[in-house]
Amino acid sequence: MTSVKIFLLTLVSLVCICAVSCSDVKLVNNGYENVVIAINPGIPEDPMLITKIQEMVRSASNFLYKATKHRVYFRDVKILLPITWNSQPNYQRPSTQSYEKANVIIANPHTQYGDDPYTLQYGQCGDKGRYIHFTQNFMLDDSLIQLYGERGRVLVHEWAHLRWGVFDEYNDLVPFYAVGNTYEEIKGLKVSCSGGTCGACDPSTGLPDTDCNFFPDQNQVTSTSIMYTTGLPGVVDFCDNKTHNREAPNMQNKMCDERSTWDVISKSDDFKNNHPTNITSLEPKFTFLHVKDRVLCLVLDTSGSMGSENRIQRLQQAAGIFLLQIIEDQSYVGIVGFHSYAKVIHELTLIESEDARKKLKNLLPKISSGGTNICEGVRAGFQVLRGDDGSTNGDEIVLLTDGEDSGISRCFSEVEQSGAVIHTIALGPKAAKELEQLSSKTGGLQYAATDKLDENGLVDAFTGLVSGNGNMSQQSIQLESSGKSIASNDWFNGTVFIDKSVGKNTSFVITWGIDTPEMFIRDPKGKLYRNGNFEMDRVLFTARLPIPGLAQSGAWMYSIQNGAGKPQVVTITVTSRAPDENVPPVTVNAHLNQDTTSYPKPLIIFAEVSQGFLPVVGAKVTATVERAKGQPVNLELLDNGGGADAVRNDGVYSRYFTEFLGNGRYTIKVSVQGKDGIVRLTTRKQSHAMYIPGYVQNGQIHPNPPKPPVDRNDSQIQLGSFNRVKTAGSCVVSQIHPGGPSDMFPPSKIKDLRAAIVGDAIQLKWTAPGDDLDQGTASFYEIKLSKSFAQLRDDFPNAQSVSTTGLKPKVANSEESFTVSENIELKNGTVIYFAIRAFDKGNQSSALSNIAQAALILASPTPTLLPTQSSQTTQSSQTTQSSQTTQSSQATQSFQPTQPHNSVVINISEILVIVGIVVIVVSLIISITVCVVTKKRQGRVSPS
């Protein structure tokens, strides 16, 4: 093992040495149960894939048990097989398990961007992730084990992301940085390889260049860290407080306040009162679940209170849209109405034609009377669901009610044992407080709708009830949902963009409250649709315009005039489907960080915009929050890496919500607008297993083949203009005092502080926080610097202050820039650390920012030996250089690996000989130059 010192600094690679929720995973007596691994319907049937899944989980169970110090393992795993696979005698029906709630998804991307295993993770430190994604090729191609590590180890790495909310301890975008401390080292070599040959990284300076990679030795002394790499047999532990390097600029330190991964893991709910145990068998039990066609029953409240606020008619309008446009073909649907008792309106009907849809729509309840008995409705729903095969496992109930019912808890036990999923819709302000427990107990969705007609909330709830089977070509996509109270003879105008990823089964639905308005729809080619083109239902005050064939892509404009003699509310809903099963549509999945919150705990709204598994960036995303009282609040969600947003440009748009007003249910709808030339697709760059460029074995470098190049220039993959709408569900808010909330929210933590040497000064950049988390404007900043990382982290108040005269905070989410030039000395080997706190008008302070590093390392005329990587330091850096400073290496790794059978073996002795020759030549040149210059100067000296 070699090492290099540059002015007492070690250059090391970036290594750490050291809300639809997922399926209902349970930890029972140290064993995880109900872990769901789902196979995408687009994957061809292959028994070998099942074998590889089982091998991976068995290996992972043993590795997980050891890595967690005998605390947890995988006991019970469900493998969810798609409906496209043939049935087998040992296959069972799913109950509450589904593709969209699976912990692990095996699916192929619709474009070839590689086989990197990753976890979709967009919460804060310690928050659970959404899912783990493996490709079919990753599971079947054993040659990829050399590039990423054994599959069971990779699963444990990703499980730590998913279950415990820890982050990667490497940074492949910035793989080297300067560090002033020494750490237990991962042995290896810093080498630049190109075209099948390898050599020293920039032998003229000894510093990393853009082609520099770290090649770890396969035989390691250190045992950490799993969140750095899973490709080294000796790495079997998570970093703990003794081995963790807090200085490494990686995601783990950034998101978790420099805490070690084991510190976060050991304090998770899984490890509370969960002590090391000797388990005799770590063999998981596998159950094969075979997805079936969707079976669903609408259980609808028809009590007397449904007659107020025009609710029964609105129910018919919204449920009618669900039956005509949302529920998928080949599904089975039944209808139950309930008040003081329940009545089966219609048994299960196969959705195989437009006539079947219209028949069910016409049977929707029209009369309201009596009290509210929710359990009777649920039991009648179960009776209908048994109509296909005698079981309710895996079936769904959509339960809508506006009434209070003190006896709802009487059927909780039946609900939990049914194996069915119950989605709840609370209509109005007085729906039973316990209603959401039915959805939470069964893994269902929970929605709420107010009586504010112009928000279209009830329609949004029903349009969100799409299938969770993973077949995106079957799902109805909501493009528009809007409403407006229009004065007499006034207009309601708008534009909906239909992009090329949708266009099949497109429908425009318009509702009103008094008289039929004049309706005009103009397609991108100028064709005009009028009232006569619509299917009219003058009883339900609904008009529907189905577009035949494939809707023309482009801008569709609508204009609606209120011809009534007084104001009326008009709404418009537009839905469509993907025309090509091989090209997934652009979708938005909206979530909340919690289903219930107690003030002053803030609510976080997330919107994941993607096409298949590729993130969509550059969109304008707006959340509309209907509060328990008062007017709705519009909030722009951002993908800037600041405030509530974890990662910049990952297609997940986030924002804190703090404008609480009143206790009760809050409903959230997300609208997405993408403009042609601005929105684009990109690739996921975070929370994935690290690709290993090669290994050192017995003193020789064995490079892995480079991953085939993938165009990572985001601007190369463009999307046209589009619109999407999705409801994020509802959240029950409590503990807000009658007088309204006080100022309880400080500025959010600055997570993206950067420092760079520019001339004789240091430039700091960061995203501005707000007065309340990531909203408003902070009052002032406090900036400190130190040559000691530990001082800023542990003794910030006593560190050297930076004068912030003239630095006035910008509005939240703006880019801040500040230059520091006073009281700093920049010379070779200088490393200075910076940190910031923001304060609000009440003098509340944000948490300490991430600690940024500015380092000046001058080029050395003498070549340096190849450095090693420290196993406590996840290596990336802000090391700088130009003619005098070297900027940190930005070695971006590709995403598509090739077969590793053509590995080239390079002898290190040859490299060192070449380096030695370069040293001699450079030394001779310098010596000769010095001699010539000296003689010339002597010739010019005047005689004394």
Secondary structure, 3 states (H helix, E strand, C coil): CCCCEECCEEEEECCCCCCCCCCCCEEECCEEECEEEEECCCCCCCHHHHHHHHHHHHHHHHHHHHHCCCCCEECEEEEEECCCCCCCCCCECCCCCCHHHCCEEECCCCCCCCCCCEEECCCCCCCCCCEEEECHHHHHCHHHHHHHCCHHHHHHHHHHHHHHCCCCCCCCCCCEEEECCCCCEECEEEEEEECCEEEECCCCCCCCCCCEEEEEECCCCCCECCCCCCCCCCCCECCCCCCCCCCCCCHHHHHCCCCCHHHHHHCCHHHCCCCCCCCCCCCCEEEEEECCCCEEEEEEECCHHHHHHHHHHHHHHHHHHHHHHHCCCCCEEEEEEECCCEEEEEEEEECCCHHHHHHHHHCCCCCCCCCCCHHHHHHHHHHHHCCCCCCCCCCEEEEEECCCCCCHHHHHHHHHHHCCEEEEEEECCCCCCCHHHHHHHHCCCEEEECCCHHHCHHHHHHHCCCCCCCCCCCCCEEEEEEEEEECCCCEEEEEEEECCCCCEEEEEEEECCCCCCEEEEECCCCCEECHHHCEEECCCCEEEEECCCECCCEEEEEEEECCCCCCEEEEEEEEEECCCCCCCCEEEEEEECCCEEECCCCEEEEEEEEECCEEEECCEEEEEEECCCCCCEEEEEECECCCCCCCECCCEEEEEECCCCCCEEEEEEEEEEECCCCCEECCCCCCECCCCCEEEECCEEEECCCCCCCCCCHHHCECCCEEEEEEEEEEEEECCCCCCCCCCCCECCCCCCEEEEECCEEEEEEECCCCEECECECCEEEEEEECCHHHHHHCHHHCEEECCCCCCCCECCCEEEEEECCCCCCCCCEEEEEEEEEECCCCCECCCCCCEEEEECCCCCCCCCCCCEECCCCCCCCEEECCCCECCCCCCCCCCCCCHHHCCCEEHHHHHHHHHHHHHHHHHHHHHHHHHHHHHHHHHCCCC
